[in-house]
Amino acid sequence: MNTQNTADYPTFPEGGDAFRHANLLGIEGLQPWEILYLLKEAEQWVAMNRQSTKHDDRLAGLTVINAFFENSTRTLLSFEIAGKRLGADVVNMHAAQSSIKKGETLIDTAVTLNAMRADAIVIRHGSSGAVQLIADKVDCPVLNAGDGQHEHPTQALLDALTIKQRLGRISGLTVTICGDILHSRVARSNIICLATLGAKVRVAGPPALLPDGIEVLSAEVFTDFDAALDGADVVMMLRLQNERMSGQFIPSPREYHRLYGLTQERLAKAAPDALVMHPGPMNRGVEIDSDVADNMARSAITEQVEMGVAMRMACLDVLTRRARKMEGWS
């Protein structure tokens, strides 16, 4: 793994001016230096998380609510660990326990959460735009942990951090993202993030799983996965999001694997040291073979999980920093 240092980043303004946003609702609209600032901030937490003592008290006394209206394992656990390692009181609100199930409107839920005086709220919701709706109704920072088919900003940030840690740079790299692009908020956030940082982004998948107008996000579109892999420095695989599909988008999982599954033979078409990534959960034998996913020399899949905790620590720290300063905290 490439060890980063501050020399790899631009000089950021003093006084917290490198990231002035009150919320993190998406990657769209962020400037390159704002993304790089979050990557830089996350690196201190990468180092701390590898120590035997993994704790910092800078968020002590703050309450972080993880309000997940959509099921999650990795993202919820990652945000929970991130908050606790920073010393915050973390409360998880699961969809099954939500009053939404009893008919409460999303706005009423937002007002209720705001009345509890949380210091940060992490939202995951199945509807695009739901996180923005809640952010408009609360007085604390809101972090988007995935909303519908819109965005998943912290996933894109942790993926960028993983690439930078492993390859030393993002600008100038060719990144191929393959799979269910149509239903993937991860793909959308990654395309915006990586293109903003100077990468050449390609997307590949069956025509039915490629959204109209994807080119406006600065992505080159392929239906031939082999062609999209030619010389790629990073290969990011996405799962088929069957839970978001109505109708038949592929002939069969077996046929999908034949055309779009990442095998050792297919990976050979990419750059010799191409990095393999996957946001999880993986469907082994469908979008990726086990011998590719488990090849530690090429695969960064477990490192993505590690970078996720560090990146979410950085986002919680940065977004609560202004309020802490107003209260006279660190």
N, C-alpha and C positions, 0 to 999 in steps of 0.2 A: 504493500500500500504506500502511495506517495504521501509523505508528510508535508503538510502545508505550513506556510508562515505568512505573516502580514505583508511581506514583500510581494506576494502574489495578488494583492488587492490594491485598488486605488486609494488615495488618501481621502478619508471621509471627513466631513465638517464636524466641528466640535459642537457639544451641546445638544446632542440627539437629533440634529438636523438631517442625518443620513436617512432616517425613516420617520416621516412625519404623519403617517396614516394612523387614525384612531383604531381602525379595524383591519383585519386581514380576511377579505371576502373573496379575493381572487388574485390571480397573477396579472390578468389584463389590467393595464393602466399603470403597473409598476415600472419604474425606470431601471435600467441595467444596474446603476450603482445601489439602488435600494435592494435589489435581489442579492447583489454581491455583499452588501452589508449584512444581510441576514445569514448568508453562508459563512462569513467571517465570524459573526457572533456565535454561530453554532459550533465552531471548531474548538472553542474552550471547553464546551460540554462534551464533545467527543473525547477529549483528553481526560476529563474528570470521570466520565462514565467507565473508563478503563482502569480506574484505580480501585483499591479495595474499599475505600470510603467514598460513597457516591452521594454526597449531600451538600447543599448550599442553602443558607437560610434567607436569601434575599427576598423571597416571597412569603416569609413567615408572617402570619396574621392576615393574609389574604385568602379569600375563598374563590375557588375556581369550580364552576358548574359545567360538567360535561353532559349536555342535553342531547341524547342520541335518539331521534325519532325513527331511525333506520338501524337495523342490526349491524353490528360491527364487532370484530374481535381485535384485529391488529391496531386499528386507529384508536379505538377507545382505550385499550391497554397502554398504548404508547403515550397518549395524552395524560392518562392517569399517572403513569410512572414519571413523566416529565414534570407535572405539577408537584408531585410529592418529593422529588429529588431537589426541587427548588424551595421546599419548605412550606408550600401552600396547603391549606385544607381543601381537599378535593372531594366533590360530591358528584356521583354518577347518577343521571336520570335516564333510565332505560325506556324504550318505546312502550314496552308492555306495561309499565307502571304509569304511563302518562295519562293525564286527564283528556288528552286528545282522543283517546279511545272511548271516553265517555261523552264526547260531543263538544268539548271545549274548543273554541277557535284558536288558531295559532297566535293571533294578536292577544287574546286573553292570557294565553300561556306566557307570552313575552312580558306582559304587564306583571304577571305573577312572579316571574323570575326576577324582574327588575325590583319588585318590592322586597325581595329577599336580600337586596344590596350585595349581590355578587360583585367581585372585583374583575372577573373575566368570565365569559361564557363561550364554550366551545359547542358548536351546533353541527349536527349531521341530520339531514332531512332528505326525504325522497323526492321533494318537489324543487325544481329549479327556481331560484329567487326567494325561497323561504328564509334563508339566512339573512338576506338583505332586509326582508320584512321585519325580522326580529331585531336586527341591528338598529333599525330606525326607531324602535320603541324602548330601547334600554339605554342606560347611562354609563355602561362600562364597555370595555373592548370586547368585540365579538370575533371569534376565529371560525372560519368555515372549514369543517371537517368533511365536506362533501355535500353538495346540494343537487339532487336530481342528475341530469346530464350536463350540468353547467360547469362547475369547477371543483377541484380538490387541491387547493394551493399548497398546503404543507406537503402533500405527496410529491408534487413537482419540485418543491424546494429540496426535499430530502434526496430525490433522485439526482438533482443537479449537484448536491453536496457529494453524493456517492461517486459521480463521474469525476468531479474535481479531485477528490481524494485518490481515486485509482489512476486516473490518466493525467492529472496535473493541470488540466485546462478544460474549457468547454468551447471557447471561441475557435472556429476552424474545424471542429469535429463534424463528421457525418453521422447522424443518429437516425436509425430506422426503427419506427414504431409499427408493430404489426398486430392485427387482430380485429376485435370488435371496436373500431374507431367510432362508429355511429352512437353507441350507447355509453361511451367512456368519458367521464369527466376527468379522469387521470390523463387520458390522451390530450384533451383540450388544454389542460393546464400545462402539461409538459411541452406541447408544441409552442405555446406562447412563451414559456419560461426559457426554453433552450434557444429558440430563435432570437429572443431578446438579448441573450448572452452571446450571440454570434455563431451558433451552430447551424449547420445545414440539416434540416429535418425532412425526412421522408416518412410517409405513411403508406402502409400496404394492407390489403385485405380484400375480401370478396366485394364486388360492386354493391351488393345489398347492404353491406356494413360500412360503407364509406359515405359520410354525410355530404349533401350538396353544399358547395361553396367552401369546402375545407381549405381550398387554396388561398383564401383570403387571410388565413392564419400563417401564411408563409411556409406552407408545407408542400412538398412535391408528392404527388399522388401516384401510386402504383397499384395495379391489380395483380401483377406478376411479382411474387415475393422474392424469387431468385434475382430478378433484376434490381429490386429494392435493396438487396443485401450486398450488391457489388461494391466492395471497398468500404463498407460501413465500419466505423470505429466503435459504435455502440448499437446493440440490438436489444430493443425493449419489447417484450412480448406481453400481450394482454389476453385475458380470458374472455370467453364468450359469455356475455351477461344474459343468460337465458331468462332470468327473472324479469328483465326489462323488455323482452321480445314478445310480440304478439304476431303469430304467423311463423312461417318457415323461412329463415334467412340463409340457411346452409342445407345442402342435400343430406348430409349425415356427419357426425363427428369424425368418422373414419375418413371420409372424403375431404373434410376440412383439414385434417392432419396431413393428408397426402399433399395438399396444395399450399398450406400455410403453417404447418407444424415445424418447429425449429429442431432439426436433427443435427447430428455431428456432420453429416455430409453436406447439409445445407449451410451450416455455419462456416464451412470452409470457403464459401463464396465471399464472406466478409473479410475485413482486414485480418492479418495473421494473429494479432493480439486483441481482437474485438471483444468488448465487454458485453456480457449477457446480463439482462436485467428483467425483472418481473415484479409488479407491485403486490402480487398475491391476492387471493389464494390461487394456487396453480391447479390446472387440470392436466396432470401428467398424462402423456400419451395423446393429448388433444392438441394444445398449442405449444407444448414443449416436451421433449423427451427427458427422462430422468438422468441419463448420462450427460446431458448438456447442463441441466439445472444444478446438478451436484458436482460439477467439475470446478473445484475451487480456484483453479488457475484462471478460469475465464468468467465464472459466474460471480456476480456481486449481489445475489438475491438476499443472502443473510445480512450482508453489510447494509443493504437498504433498510432493513429492520433496525439495525443499530443506529444508522444515521437519522432515522425517524425520531427516536427519543431525543437526540441532541438538537435536531432542528426544532422540534416542538418546545423544548426548553428555551431555545433562543427566541422563538416567537412570543411565548408567554412573558419572558423577561422584557423584551423590547416594548411590547404593547402595554405593559403595566408600568413601565418606567416613568412616564409622564405623571401618572397619578401618585406614584410613590414619592416623586420629587415634590409635588404639591403638598404632600403630607409631611415632608421633611424626612422621608426614609432614604435608604441608599438607592 
